[in-house]
Amino acid sequence: MELEKLRLFVAAAEHRGFSPAARALYTSHSTISRAVSALENELGVELFWREHKVLTLTQAGELLYEDAKSIISLADSAIEKIKGLS
């Protein structure tokens, strides 16, 4: 599981759609969609219910969302600490 895919997944969850997440991250809809699909394939579960272009987290998605936010926060913190050494 790659950190960047988790970042894209979290953005999709928070923006409740691939297109709004893509706009917020200055990337493409397909980049977000491919990252989420890759996570779903890797985990063997659906992470979102997709209805009328609006995303809603599944139970598995909710679990991953909470942990992904923590993982991203820890990674960002570690990066800032390392950068602070130089």
C-alpha positions in Angstrom: 0.0 0.0 0.0 1.5 3.3 -1.1 1.3 6.5 0.8 0.3 8.5 -2.3 -2.6 6.2 -3.0 -3.8 6.7 0.6 -3.5 10.5 0.2 -5.7 10.3 -3.0 -8.2 8.0 -1.3 -8.5 10.3 1.7 -9.0 13.3 -0.6 -11.8 11.4 -2.5 -13.5 10.6 0.8 -13.3 14.1 2.1 -14.5 15.7 -1.1 -17.1 12.9 -1.7 -16.0 12.5 -5.3 -13.1 11.9 -7.7 -13.6 15.1 -9.6 -13.7 17.4 -6.6 -10.7 15.7 -5.1 -8.8 16.0 -8.3 -9.6 19.7 -8.5 -8.4 20.2 -4.9 -5.2 18.3 -5.6 -4.6 19.8 -9.0 -4.6 16.3 -10.6 -6.9 14.4 -12.9 -10.1 12.5 -12.1 -8.5 9.4 -13.6 -5.5 9.6 -11.3 -7.8 9.6 -8.3 -10.0 6.8 -9.7 -7.0 4.6 -10.6 -5.5 5.0 -7.1 -8.8 4.1 -5.4 -9.3 1.1 -7.8 -5.8 -0.1 -7.0 -6.4 0.1 -3.3 -9.7 -1.8 -3.7 -8.0 -4.5 -5.8 -5.1 -4.7 -3.3 -7.5 -5.0 -0.3 -10.2 -7.1 -2.0 -13.0 -4.8 -0.9 -15.0 -1.8 -2.2 -14.1 1.4 -0.4 -16.9 3.5 -1.7 -20.5 3.2 -2.7 -20.7 5.1 -6.0 -24.1 6.7 -6.7 -24.8 9.6 -9.1 -21.1 10.7 -9.0 -21.2 11.0 -5.2 -19.0 8.7 -3.1 -20.0 7.3 0.2 -17.6 5.3 2.3 -18.4 1.6 2.8 -17.7 0.0 6.2 -14.2 -1.0 4.9 -13.7 2.5 3.5 -14.5 4.1 6.9 -12.0 1.9 8.6 -9.3 2.6 6.1 -10.1 6.3 6.1 -9.5 6.7 9.8 -6.2 4.7 9.7 -5.1 6.4 6.5 -5.5 9.9 8.1 -3.3 8.7 11.0 -0.7 7.2 8.6 -0.5 10.3 6.5 -0.2 12.5 9.6 2.6 10.4 11.0 4.4 10.4 7.6 4.1 14.2 7.3 5.4 14.6 10.8 8.4 12.4 10.2 9.2 14.4 7.0 9.0 17.7 8.8 11.3 16.4 11.6 13.9 15.2 9.1 13.7 18.5 7.2 14.3 20.3 10.5 17.6 18.6 10.9 19.2 20.3 8.0 
